[in-house]
Amino acid sequence: MTSAAVRYDELWVRDAVGEVALERGEVLELLALGEVIARKAVYGRQLAVRSARRAGASWAQIGGALGVSKQAAWEAHGRWIDDQAEQHRDSDYQGLDEEQAAALRRLAGSVDE
């Protein structure tokens, strides 16, 4: 991941400065690297949210750390769980199975916890 981020930054700076236009392959690499980094960030956020809940953090505290309301944090996490469960139903191997999704919903609790 570190090398992906470093390469992304290198291409991004070259593109932003614009002294020499990136070649098509480099632009596509920049796009692909951005997508990899974004996906890792989303998954990392959800892992951190689960860890925070396990450590006893409230949704107000989690929302504060994310710069959003407790309601927004709780809803975003719930949507992520739902999306992962749907992905598993569609593929039968990716995402979260029903048991895993149910366990994460229990851990998430209500927005006021």
N, C-alpha and C positions, 0 to 999 in steps of 0.2 A: 504494500500500500504506500509506503514511503516513497518508493521510486515512482509510482504512478502520480503522486501528488507533486513531486519534484519536476517530473516531465511535464505535467499539466501547467505548472507555474511557468516553466521555461517557455513553452509554446504560447501561453496566454500573454506573457510579457512581450514576446516578439510580435504577436498579433496586435496587441494594444498600442505598442509604439509605432508599428506600421511602416518602419523604414524599409523593410523588405517584406513583401507579401508572403504569407505562408503558402506552400504548395498544397494542392488538393489533398494529398495523402496526409500532410501534417494537420490540415484543418479537420479532416475526418478523425485523425488520431486524437486531436484536442476534444472533439465532440464525444468520442468513445470514452476517453479518460474522465471527462466530466461526468458522464453517466455512471461509470464505475464508482467514482468518489461519492456521488449523490446517493447511490444505492447503499454503499457502505455506511454513509452518515445516517440514513434513515434506520437501517438495521441497528446501528450502534446506539442511536437515540432510544429505540424501543428496549434494547438490552439494558441501558442505563436506567430507564424508567422502571423496569421490572426490578432491578437491583435496588433502586431507591425505595420501592414499595416493600420489598423484603426487609430492608433496613428500618422500616417503620416511618418513612417519610409520608406526609399527607399530600393530598392533591394540590393544596394551596402552596406547599413548599416546592413541589415538582413544577407547578405552573410558574412560580417565581423564578426558579432556576432556568426555565425555558423562555421566560419573558412573555408568558401568556397567562390567562386566567386559569384557575383550577378547573373550571368547566371545559375550557378549550383543550387543556392537557388530557383530561380524562376522556373526552370525546375522541380526540385524535388517537389515543392508545386503543380505545374500543374499536375504532374503525380499522386500525392496523390488525387487531386480533381477528375481526370479521373477515378482512381481506385475506389473511393467511389461512383461515379455515376454508374460505371459498376456493383458494388456490389448491388446497389439499383435495377438496371434493372434485375439482376439475381434473387434477393430475394423478391423484391417488398416491403421491409420494412427496410432493413439494408442500411447503407451508406447514400448518399445524393440523394434526388430526383432532377429532372432536374432544378427546380426553385432554389433550394439551391445551386446546382453546378454552375448555371449561375451567381448567386449573388456572389459566391466566386471568380469566374473568373473575374468578374467586379472589385472586390476589389483587386485582384492580379494585374490587369492592365498589362502593358508591362514591360519588364525587365529594361527599362530605366526610369521607374517612381520611 
